[in-house]
Amino acid sequence: MTDPEHDPAWRRLLSAARRNLERTGGSLDTTISLTAPSDAERLLIIGITGVHRTAGTGRIAVRMSELDAYLLQAHGRGLQAFVGPALRNRPAERAAEAAARNTLLAAASTCRHHSEEWFQLWLSGLQHDGTITRLIRAKRDLTMALLALDALPAADEPMPAFAERLFGDTKALADSGLRTLLIRAITLWRDIDPPTNAEEERVLWETVGVIPDDLASQALVLNLAAGGGLIGEWLQQAAGAAIPLRLTLYQLRLHPLTIQTGRIFVTENPAVLRAACALGTSAPAMICTEGVPSAAVHRLLGQARSADLWWRNDFDWAGVRMTAAALKRYPNARPWRMSANDYLFAAGSGQPLLGTPVETPWDTRLSDEMKANGRAVMEERMLPVLLADLTS
């Protein structure tokens, strides 16, 4: 009698039996079948079941219990011995995954951000795209991510120090899996687009007070008179010569500054500040955020509480979102050329307005006009008007 492990007639039958055992958790009270069986397979199943099947039969079924009994009688070993010892128990796996999922979601419910909309969107996204299932199968969970989110926002803490404080490992946030989870959460929290490069990721971390690199975090300034230590002297000298200056967060931490101006114009694009250089020392104090304000920008503006901040960004959804955030963060900030009338004056055949619309609480009509027009207006298009403001 041919050994089933080496007989081609048994190959498909044993494969089907293995899949059935894994799917049912080892039950023999089920049936398997072969589609378009060969003559050898047909004769084999006739021998197992004792039921004749004519040649050309399209599908032949056999009970798992019959197959097990046949192998035990003919070869002294049951079905389990022939399909292999490393069978998966899929029902048990599903039950274990369900239990692990419940444990994971229960842990998430203890996060201090759990009731916030962005957190629920993050958690829902992890469930729907299979991330949580992949974490469970890799024997991982959300513990470290939740611990980090509980500690955010931080107080402009260097990333290695933040990681050491939370995890006892300065390089913990270098783990790509943990970093990806946190970046997904922070983009939803801060309502900004996911980063596409290292610079955008640095800015993202800075929005929650974690500083990957305090030398890369910078503020571009013009004519910002200030006092206080070496950096204050630099600012004073640069303002006296109308020279733009870049300050790093590291430098701004060296000495407290005293901002010596009552008005600061804040702009998003370096082109505006560069054009203002032509005004020389008559140009007012300016700070350029170069997109999302960095920790260095916030550090500098935090030392200008007595100054009026005239703030503007591009007329796109990211720009008005940043303006709204600035007006909320700084009581001394007010919009600069960010009204619906300003938008309509400059709007034309600009680039399409992309992204998710947001409200503009300082001028509710602005959001409506932007949605109706469907065009973005970059600051560069408004340079003549902005420069006129700076000279007035």
Buried (B, 14 or more C-beta within 10 A) or exposed (E): EEEBEEBEBBEBBBEBBBBBBBBBBBEBEEEBEBEEBEEEBBBBBBEBBEEEBEEEEEEBEBBBBBBBBBBEEEBEEBBBBBBEEEBEBBBEEEEEBEEBBEEBBEEBEEBEBEEEEBBBBBBEBBBEEEBBBEBBEEEBBBEBBBBBBEBBEBEBBBBBEBBBEBBEEBEBBEBEBBBEBBBBBBBBBBBBBEBEEEEBBBBBBBBBBBBBBBEBBBBBBBBBBBBBBEBBEBBBEBBEEBBBBEBBBBBBBEBEBBBBBEEBBBBBBBBBBBBBBEBEEEBBBBBBBBBBBBBBBBBBBBBBEEBBBBBBBBBBBBBBBBBBBBBEEBEEBBBBBBBBEBBBEBBEEBEEBEEEEBEBEBBEEBBBBBEEBEBBBBBEBBBEEBBEBBEE
